[in-house]
């Protein structure tokens, strides 16, 4: 499907639910969102005008007519058909690798199923609300807000445009919102178990000081385990860094680790469990620059995405979840919501996965 045809299909799908008089996005906006020239956008709009789905008014703009044409149905090889729907992928603008992988896979699955997708980036909640005002109604919105909170007025702005909202990530869901994500508590406990079995007697946890639900659940599990009598001297006070990936996260983590090790009590077998590393090869090089031989001097387990090669860097042991499971989970929940609109809303958690790596060392031989 060409980009021009994709734009036409998207606008037709939106026109089925748009109220009469609802404004069509501007030519400039459509050029940006679909990476099309002005000529191609105007050609697509001309087709919809001929179909009676939109009308242009000089000096005012272009509007949906509220036409009652039947929803677009796509024929399958077996003779059956499926309704084409429109989905906005609303993402916080960032260089987050995991977010990009999830969105691309989700977009592929939706397009393969015959649905129309439009990816829209925003810089902050106010920007998101401004963008949403320029869009017509659509059948669903998948929100990927990275690690930021989503204020009530932003949710309300999305709600005015669609009845179906899926949040990509663990979220404190409320009325009429679904979320698919992961909590780090299970992974934190699994990492501790692996390190205890391999003879470690001093374990550090490092993560961001920024608040988001999945991270708080991991910290909560760590503190519960640290209160156990048999782990109190092994699990150290968590190291919180005022940074979020990806920008300079690895460098900031190294500085925090250097400070922690400078005041740490002596240990026979030391380990680090760390969240947020997106460039494993870079982090490994930075550790070497600190004269830390991994895993001889320090075992390292990353809390991350087990199917993203850049995170493991061909070396690190990773415990967490897979980006593929995340994309599939969001897709499956969206389809289920369309099929069962009255089903209870809530948070769906993904299964934990593990990727072995040589950064997890065994018991050091007696000196």
VOPAGU-2260 file (C-alpha; in pm, 1 decimal, decimal comma):
REM VOPAGU-2260
SITE   aa  ch    i         X         Y         Z
SITE  UNK   A    0       0,0       0,0       0,0
SITE  UNK   A    1     148,7     333,6    -107,7
SITE  UNK   A    2     165,4     623,2     137,0
SITE  UNK   A    3     -96,7     813,8     -65,7
SITE  UNK   A    4    -333,3     515,3     -59,4
SITE  UNK   A    5    -266,0     472,4     312,6
SITE  UNK   A    6    -364,4     838,1     370,2
SITE  UNK   A    7    -686,0     790,8     171,6
SITE  UNK   A    8    -771,8     475,4     369,0
SITE  UNK   A    9    -700,3     650,3     697,2
SITE  UNK   A   10    -921,5     947,9     613,7
SITE  UNK   A   11   -1203,1     720,1     490,6
SITE  UNK   A   12   -1185,7     521,6     813,4
SITE  UNK   A   13   -1195,3     837,3    1024,9
SITE  UNK   A   14   -1480,0     981,4     815,0
SITE  UNK   A   15   -1703,0     692,9     920,4
SITE  UNK   A   16   -1708,3     814,4    1282,1
SITE  UNK   A   17   -1644,2    1187,1    1239,1
SITE  UNK   A   18   -1925,7    1423,6    1324,6
SITE  UNK   A   19   -2049,0    1656,3    1047,9
SITE  UNK   A   20   -1841,2    1972,4    1053,5
SITE  UNK   A   21   -1543,2    1812,8    1228,7
SITE  UNK   A   22   -1224,8    1962,5    1085,7
SITE  UNK   A   23    -991,5    1757,0     865,9
SITE  UNK   A   24    -622,2    1788,9     962,3
SITE  UNK   A   25    -443,4    2056,9     763,1
SITE  UNK   A   26    -248,0    1975,6     449,4
SITE  UNK   A   27      75,7    2064,5     628,9
SITE  UNK   A   28     -11,7    1829,7     918,3
SITE  UNK   A   29     -91,3    1543,1     680,8
SITE  UNK   A   30     231,3    1607,3     489,2
SITE  UNK   A   31     428,9    1572,5     812,6
SITE  UNK   A   32     241,6    1270,7     950,5
SITE  UNK   A   33     246,0    1068,5     627,9
SITE  UNK   A   34     576,0    1198,0     479,4
SITE  UNK   A   35     399,6    1304,9     160,4
SITE  UNK   A   36     437,6    1599,7     -73,0
SITE  UNK   A   37     172,0    1870,0     -84,4
SITE  UNK   A   38      67,0    1745,7    -429,5
SITE  UNK   A   39       6,2    1390,5    -305,4
SITE  UNK   A   40    -187,8    1507,6       0,7
SITE  UNK   A   41    -408,4    1730,8    -212,8
SITE  UNK   A   42    -463,1    1441,4    -454,7
SITE  UNK   A   43    -580,5    1219,2    -166,4
SITE  UNK   A   44    -814,3    1492,6     -38,2
SITE  UNK   A   45    -957,5    1539,3    -387,4
SITE  UNK   A   46   -1058,5    1171,2    -397,6
SITE  UNK   A   47   -1241,0    1202,7     -65,2
SITE  UNK   A   48   -1417,3    1519,2    -182,2
SITE  UNK   A   49   -1540,9    1329,3    -488,9
SITE  UNK   A   50   -1667,1    1054,7    -258,2
SITE  UNK   A   51   -1859,8    1312,9     -57,9
SITE  UNK   A   52   -1677,5    1237,4     268,2
SITE  UNK   A   53   -1518,1    1580,7     308,6
SITE  UNK   A   54   -1601,8    1930,9     190,6
SITE  UNK   A   55   -1377,9    2235,6     151,4
SITE  UNK   A   56   -1497,6    2584,7     243,8
SITE  UNK   A   57   -1292,4    2878,2     117,9
SITE  UNK   A   58   -1141,9    3074,6     402,7
SITE  UNK   A   59   -1259,9    2824,8     667,0
SITE  UNK   A   60   -1089,4    2492,7     593,6
SITE  UNK   A   61   -1185,3    2136,2     508,7
SITE  UNK   A   62   -1440,0    1942,0     712,0
SITE  UNK   A   63   -1585,9    1594,8     734,2
SITE  UNK   A   64   -1942,1    1575,1     607,5
SITE  UNK   A   65   -2053,4    1296,2     838,5
SITE  UNK   A   66   -2126,2    1081,6     534,9
SITE  UNK   A   67   -2303,9     754,3     605,5
SITE  UNK   A   68   -2102,7     538,2     369,4
SITE  UNK   A   69   -2052,8     182,3     487,4
SITE  UNK   A   70   -1731,2     105,4     677,8
SITE  UNK   A   71   -1448,2     -14,4     457,0
SITE  UNK   A   72   -1423,9    -391,4     457,2
SITE  UNK   A   73   -1127,4    -585,9     332,3
SITE  UNK   A   74   -1182,0    -918,4     159,3
SITE  UNK   A   75    -983,9   -1221,7     273,4
SITE  UNK   A   76    -877,3   -1517,1      57,3
SITE  UNK   A   77   -1143,3   -1735,1     224,4
SITE  UNK   A   78   -1418,7   -1495,7     116,4
SITE  UNK   A   79   -1475,7   -1341,7     461,2
SITE  UNK   A   80   -1421,0    -973,9     537,1
SITE  UNK   A   81   -1300,3    -753,6     821,5
SITE  UNK   A   82   -1372,7    -394,8     914,1
SITE  UNK   A   83   -1088,4    -149,7     867,7
SITE  UNK   A   84   -1022,6      65,2    1174,4
SITE  UNK   A   85    -806,9     370,1    1243,6
SITE  UNK   A   86    -549,1     368,2    1523,6
SITE  UNK   A   87    -341,4     661,9    1645,7
SITE  UNK   A   88      -2,9     569,1    1792,0
SITE  UNK   A   89      63,5     859,6    2028,7
SITE  UNK   A   90     423,6     851,9    2145,9
SITE  UNK   A   91     643,0    1074,2    2357,6
SITE  UNK   A   92     926,7    1197,0    2133,5
SITE  UNK   A   93    1250,6    1030,5    2243,5
SITE  UNK   A   94    1532,0     808,2    2122,7
SITE  UNK   A   95    1407,7     515,3    2329,5
SITE  UNK   A   96    1506,9     194,3    2145,3
SITE  UNK   A   97    1255,0     -24,9    2320,6
SITE  UNK   A   98     971,6     216,3    2239,4
SITE  UNK   A   99    1069,3     229,4    1873,0
SITE  UNK   A  100    1085,3    -151,5    1841,9
SITE  UNK   A  101     745,4    -196,4    2008,8
SITE  UNK   A  102     575,1      68,8    1793,1
SITE  UNK   A  103     719,6     -65,9    1468,1
SITE  UNK   A  104     605,4    -419,9    1545,7
SITE  UNK   A  105     263,1    -300,0    1659,2
SITE  UNK   A  106     224,6     -90,0    1345,8
SITE  UNK   A  107     325,5    -387,5    1128,4
SITE  UNK   A  108      67,6    -615,5    1291,6
SITE  UNK   A  109    -212,0    -359,8    1263,9
SITE  UNK   A  110    -131,8    -284,1     899,1
SITE  UNK   A  111    -108,8    -655,3     816,2
SITE  UNK   A  112    -455,5    -694,9     968,8
SITE  UNK   A  113    -585,5    -424,6     733,3
SITE  UNK   A  114    -609,3    -137,9     982,3
SITE  UNK   A  115    -485,7     217,1     928,6
SITE  UNK   A  116    -227,1     360,5    1168,6
SITE  UNK   A  117     -96,7     710,3    1219,6
SITE  UNK   A  118     206,3     767,8    1440,3
SITE  UNK   A  119     204,2    1104,7    1616,5
SITE  UNK   A  120     489,1    1232,8    1834,6
SITE  UNK   A  121     453,8    1484,6    2116,8
SITE  UNK   A  122     700,5    1664,2    2343,2
SITE  UNK   A  123     487,7    1713,3    2657,1
SITE  UNK   A  124     123,2    1681,0    2766,0
SITE  UNK   A  125      33,5    2034,2    2650,6
SITE  UNK   A  126     177,1    1960,5    2307,1
SITE  UNK   A  127     -20,3    1633,9    2296,9
SITE  UNK   A  128    -344,3    1819,1    2367,9
SITE  UNK   A  129    -271,1    2070,3    2092,4
SITE  UNK   A  130    -206,8    1791,3    1841,2
SITE  UNK   A  131    -519,1    1601,2    1942,2
SITE  UNK   A  132    -731,6    1911,4    1877,4
SITE  UNK   A  133    -627,4    1899,8    1510,8
SITE  UNK   A  134    -723,9    1532,5    1466,2
SITE  UNK   A  135   -1065,7    1385,2    1390,1
SITE  UNK   A  136   -1208,9    1092,0    1586,5
SITE  UNK   A  137   -1046,5     751,6    1546,3
SITE  UNK   A  138   -1116,8     394,7    1658,1
SITE  UNK   A  139    -837,0     357,1    1911,2
SITE  UNK   A  140    -533,9     528,3    2060,1
SITE  UNK   A  141    -222,2     350,1    2180,5
SITE  UNK   A  142     -27,2     580,5    2412,9
SITE  UNK   A  143     345,7     538,7    2467,1
SITE  UNK   A  144     448,8     806,2    2715,8
SITE  UNK   A  145     792,2     665,9    2809,3
SITE  UNK   A  146     845,7     735,8    3181,0
SITE  UNK   A  147     633,8    1047,3    3220,3
SITE  UNK   A  148     306,1    1083,4    3402,3
SITE  UNK   A  149      -5,1    1136,1    3192,1
SITE  UNK   A  150    -221,4    1410,7    3345,3
SITE  UNK   A  151    -598,7    1378,2    3362,9
SITE  UNK   A  152    -658,5    1658,0    3111,8
SITE  UNK   A  153    -441,4    1477,8    2853,4
SITE  UNK   A  154    -642,7    1158,5    2906,0
SITE  UNK   A  155    -960,7    1363,4    2866,8
SITE  UNK   A  156    -829,1    1506,7    2538,1
SITE  UNK   A  157    -767,1    1154,2    2408,1
SITE  UNK   A  158   -1107,6    1040,6    2532,4
SITE  UNK   A  159   -1276,2    1310,2    2323,5
SITE  UNK   A  160   -1125,2    1148,5    2014,3
SITE  UNK   A  161   -1176,1     777,1    2083,0
SITE  UNK   A  162   -1351,9     529,4    2310,0
SITE  UNK   A  163   -1056,5     288,3    2317,3
SITE  UNK   A  164    -730,1     378,5    2494,4
SITE  UNK   A  165    -444,2     133,2    2547,5
SITE  UNK   A  166    -137,3     245,9    2742,9
SITE  UNK   A  167     189,1      79,0    2644,0
SITE  UNK   A  168     348,4      23,7    2985,5
SITE  UNK   A  169     251,4     -46,8    3345,9
SITE  UNK   A  170      13,4     231,2    3440,1
SITE  UNK   A  171    -217,7     326,1    3723,8
SITE  UNK   A  172    -520,5     265,0    3506,8
SITE  UNK   A  173    -852,7     427,5    3572,3
SITE  UNK   A  174   -1197,2     412,2    3421,5
SITE  UNK   A  175   -1210,6     300,9    3058,7
SITE  UNK   A  176    -833,0     260,6    3012,6
SITE  UNK   A  177    -636,1     -57,4    2948,6
SITE  UNK   A  178    -261,3     -94,8    3003,4
SITE  UNK   A  179     -12,1    -363,1    2906,9
SITE  UNK   A  180     325,0    -358,3    3077,8
SITE  UNK   A  181     574,9    -504,5    3314,1
SITE  UNK   A  182     670,1    -468,9    3679,2
SITE  UNK   A  183    1032,3    -501,8    3787,4
SITE  UNK   A  184     965,8    -670,2    4122,1
SITE  UNK   A  185     974,4   -1025,0    3987,2
SITE  UNK   A  186    1293,7    -953,0    3790,5
SITE  UNK   A  187    1463,5    -796,9    4094,7
SITE  UNK   A  188    1387,8   -1106,0    4302,2
SITE  UNK   A  189    1504,2   -1338,6    4023,4
SITE  UNK   A  190    1832,9   -1145,9    3992,2
SITE  UNK   A  191    1890,7   -1172,1    4368,3
SITE  UNK   A  192    1823,6   -1547,4    4355,3
SITE  UNK   A  193    2077,7   -1596,6    4072,9
SITE  UNK   A  194    2341,6   -1398,3    4262,1
SITE  UNK   A  195    2286,3   -1573,1    4594,3
SITE  UNK   A  196    2313,0   -1915,3    4430,5
SITE  UNK   A  197    2643,9   -1814,1    4272,6
SITE  UNK   A  198    2788,3   -1710,6    4608,9
SITE  UNK   A  199    2757,0   -1330,2    4612,9
SITE  UNK   A  200    2761,3   -1168,8    4956,6
SITE  UNK   A  201    2715,4    -800,0    4862,7
SITE  UNK   A  202    2450,2    -693,6    4609,3
SITE  UNK   A  203    2375,6    -338,3    4492,3
SITE  UNK   A  204    2064,8    -219,3    4306,3
SITE  UNK   A  205    2087,4      87,3    4084,3
SITE  UNK   A  206    1793,4     256,2    3914,1
SITE  UNK   A  207    1648,8     598,7    3836,2
SITE  UNK   A  208    1507,2     832,7    4097,2
SITE  UNK   A  209    1227,7     926,5    3855,3
SITE  UNK   A  210     887,3     791,4    3949,4
SITE  UNK   A  211     704,2     538,9    3732,6
SITE  UNK   A  212     495,4     245,9    3845,3
SITE  UNK   A  213     703,2     -45,5    3713,3
SITE  UNK   A  214    1019,5      90,9    3876,0
SITE  UNK   A  215     847,2     157,0    4209,0
SITE  UNK   A  216     727,1    -203,1    4216,8
SITE  UNK   A  217    1085,7    -320,0    4169,6
SITE  UNK   A  218    1209,0     -96,6    4451,5
SITE  UNK   A  219     927,4    -215,8    4675,6
SITE  UNK   A  220    1029,1    -579,1    4623,8
SITE  UNK   A  221    1396,0    -497,1    4693,9
SITE  UNK   A  222    1308,8    -327,1    5024,2
SITE  UNK   A  223    1089,0    -615,8    5135,5
SITE  UNK   A  224    1368,5    -863,4    5066,8
SITE  UNK   A  225    1625,7    -636,5    5234,7
SITE  UNK   A  226    1419,8    -653,1    5556,8
SITE  UNK   A  227    1470,5   -1027,7    5574,7
SITE  UNK   A  228    1719,7   -1123,9    5843,2
SITE  UNK   A  229    1920,0   -1348,6    5609,5
SITE  UNK   A  230    1953,0   -1075,2    5343,0
SITE  UNK   A  231    1991,4    -761,9    5553,2
SITE  UNK   A  232    2371,8    -756,9    5531,6
SITE  UNK   A  233    2380,8    -870,8    5166,7
SITE  UNK   A  234    2139,2    -631,1    4999,5
SITE  UNK   A  235    2268,6    -274,8    5012,4
SITE  UNK   A  236    2069,3      49,5    5013,7
SITE  UNK   A  237    1955,1     113,2    4658,8
SITE  UNK   A  238    2146,0     362,1    4445,5
SITE  UNK   A  239    1912,3     618,8    4283,2
SITE  UNK   A  240    2035,5     834,1    3996,3
SITE  UNK   A  241    1861,7    1149,3    3874,5
SITE  UNK   A  242    1861,5    1043,0    3512,7
SITE  UNK   A  243    1649,5     857,2    3260,3
SITE  UNK   A  244    1776,9     665,9    2958,7
SITE  UNK   A  245    1903,4     702,8    2701,2
SITE  UNK   A  246    2093,1    1034,9    2721,2
SITE  UNK   A  247    2415,4    1000,5    2927,4
SITE  UNK   A  248    2255,6     730,4    3140,6
SITE  UNK   A  249    2550,6     489,9    3126,9
SITE  UNK   A  250    2799,9     764,0    3221,2
SITE  UNK   A  251    2584,4     877,4    3512,7
SITE  UNK   A  252    2550,7     518,6    3631,3
SITE  UNK   A  253    2929,8     475,1    3632,3
SITE  UNK   A  254    2976,8     788,1    3843,5
SITE  UNK   A  255    2717,6     665,1    4094,2
SITE  UNK   A  256    2877,9     320,0    4103,6
SITE  UNK   A  257    3222,0     472,8    4165,3
SITE  UNK   A  258    3087,5     666,4    4465,1
SITE  UNK   A  259    2909,1     360,8    4604,6
SITE  UNK   A  260    3212,9     135,6    4577,4
SITE  UNK   A  261    3435,8     398,5    4741,1
SITE  UNK   A  262    3240,2     368,5    5067,6
SITE  UNK   A  263    3126,2       6,2    5039,6
SITE  UNK   A  264    3215,1    -249,3    5305,8
SITE  UNK   A  265    3459,4    -525,4    5205,0
SITE  UNK   A  266    3300,7    -824,2    5029,9
SITE  UNK   A  267    3419,7   -1150,6    4887,2
SITE  UNK   A  268    3180,3   -1147,2    4594,2
SITE  UNK   A  269    3017,9    -821,3    4487,8
SITE  UNK   A  270    2736,0    -773,2    4232,5
SITE  UNK   A  271    2530,8    -500,1    4068,4
SITE  UNK   A  272    2171,6    -523,3    3949,2
SITE  UNK   A  273    2100,8    -222,6    3729,2
SITE  UNK   A  274    1797,9     -91,1    3539,8
SITE  UNK   A  275    1804,3     140,1    3237,1
SITE  UNK   A  276    2111,6      37,2    3035,8
SITE  UNK   A  277    2031,4      62,7    2663,9
SITE  UNK   A  278    2386,6      39,7    2525,8
SITE  UNK   A  279    2546,0    -268,5    2681,2
SITE  UNK   A  280    2869,0    -245,8    2482,4
SITE  UNK   A  281    2920,7     115,1    2592,5
SITE  UNK   A  282    2849,8      28,3    2956,0
SITE  UNK   A  283    3097,8    -259,6    2940,9
SITE  UNK   A  284    3367,7     -28,0    2807,3
SITE  UNK   A  285    3298,2     226,2    3081,1
SITE  UNK   A  286    3330,0     -46,7    3346,3
SITE  UNK   A  287    3663,5    -150,8    3199,1
SITE  UNK   A  288    3778,9     211,0    3209,7
SITE  UNK   A  289    3712,2     196,7    3585,4
SITE  UNK   A  290    3950,0    -102,9    3603,5
SITE  UNK   A  291    3658,3    -332,0    3688,7
SITE  UNK   A  292    3693,3    -677,9    3540,2
SITE  UNK   A  293    3346,3    -823,0    3486,8
SITE  UNK   A  294    3258,3   -1065,3    3640,7
SITE  UNK   A  295    3579,9   -1119,5    3839,7
SITE  UNK   A  296    3558,1    -791,0    4032,7
SITE  UNK   A  297    3187,2    -732,6    3991,4
SITE  UNK   A  298    2903,3    -945,1    3855,5
SITE  UNK   A  299    2641,1    -745,5    3666,0
SITE  UNK   A  300    2279,6    -827,5    3583,4
SITE  UNK   A  301    2080,6    -585,7    3369,4
SITE  UNK   A  302    1707,7    -533,5    3421,1
SITE  UNK   A  303    1590,0    -483,1    3065,6
SITE  UNK   A  304    1455,3    -624,5    2740,8
SITE  UNK   A  305    1590,6    -969,0    2673,9
SITE  UNK   A  306    1538,1    -960,8    2295,3
SITE  UNK   A  307    1713,4    -629,4    2226,5
SITE  UNK   A  308    2073,5    -709,7    2132,6
SITE  UNK   A  309    2209,6    -356,1    2196,2
SITE  UNK   A  310    2106,6    -378,5    2562,2
SITE  UNK   A  311    2290,9    -705,1    2627,4
SITE  UNK   A  312    2585,9    -584,7    2420,7
SITE  UNK   A  313    2680,1    -945,6    2351,9
SITE  UNK   A  314    2792,7    -980,8    2712,4
SITE  UNK   A  315    2548,7    -896,0    2989,9
SITE  UNK   A  316    2308,0   -1127,2    3168,5
SITE  UNK   A  317    1961,9    -970,3    3126,0
SITE  UNK   A  318    1641,8   -1037,8    3321,7
SITE  UNK   A  319    1315,9    -866,9    3233,6
SITE  UNK   A  320    1075,5    -904,5    2945,8
SITE  UNK   A  321    1080,8    -903,1    2566,8
SITE  UNK   A  322     984,9    -608,9    2347,5
SITE  UNK   A  323     814,5    -857,3    2113,0
SITE  UNK   A  324     589,9    -975,9    2397,3
SITE  UNK   A  325     508,1    -611,7    2472,3
SITE  UNK   A  326     402,8    -537,8    2113,2
SITE  UNK   A  327     198,9    -857,2    2092,5
SITE  UNK   A  328      40,1    -787,7    2431,1
SITE  UNK   A  329     -73,5    -439,5    2327,9
SITE  UNK   A  330    -204,8    -569,4    1994,9
SITE  UNK   A  331    -393,8    -858,5    2154,3
SITE  UNK   A  332    -549,0    -631,7    2417,7
SITE  UNK   A  333    -660,8    -383,5    2152,0
SITE  UNK   A  334    -829,1    -654,4    1942,6
SITE  UNK   A  335    -993,6    -801,3    2253,3
SITE  UNK   A  336   -1123,5    -458,6    2352,8
SITE  UNK   A  337   -1283,3    -414,1    2010,3
SITE  UNK   A  338   -1434,7    -761,9    2029,8
SITE  UNK   A  339   -1549,8    -730,8    2393,2
SITE  UNK   A  340   -1612,0    -360,3    2459,6
SITE  UNK   A  341   -1789,8    -429,6    2790,1
SITE  UNK   A  342   -1508,3    -634,2    2942,3
SITE  UNK   A  343   -1353,0    -486,8    3261,8
SITE  UNK   A  344   -1057,3    -254,8    3208,6
SITE  UNK   A  345    -724,7    -302,2    3382,0
SITE  UNK   A  346    -351,6    -367,5    3374,1
SITE  UNK   A  347    -216,2    -677,5    3202,8
SITE  UNK   A  348     136,4    -779,8    3307,3
SITE  UNK   A  349     379,6    -957,7    3076,6
SITE  UNK   A  350     573,8   -1272,9    3166,5
SITE  UNK   A  351     935,2   -1244,5    3281,9
SITE  UNK   A  352    1208,5   -1366,8    3046,7
SITE  UNK   A  353    1583,2   -1416,4    3091,4
SITE  UNK   A  354    1886,9   -1394,9    2864,0
SITE  UNK   A  355    2202,7   -1558,4    3004,1
SITE  UNK   A  356    2534,0   -1377,0    2971,1
SITE  UNK   A  357    2892,3   -1406,9    3103,2
SITE  UNK   A  358    2857,5   -1095,2    3320,0
SITE  UNK   A  359    2711,0   -1319,5    3591,5
SITE  UNK   A  360    3006,8   -1492,5    3754,3
SITE  UNK   A  361    3015,3   -1796,2    3980,6
SITE  UNK   A  362    3163,8   -1840,0    4323,0
SITE  UNK   A  363    3520,1   -1707,5    4341,6
SITE  UNK   A  364    3776,6   -1970,7    4430,5
SITE  UNK   A  365    3926,5   -1945,7    4783,1
SITE  UNK   A  366    4238,6   -1730,8    4803,9
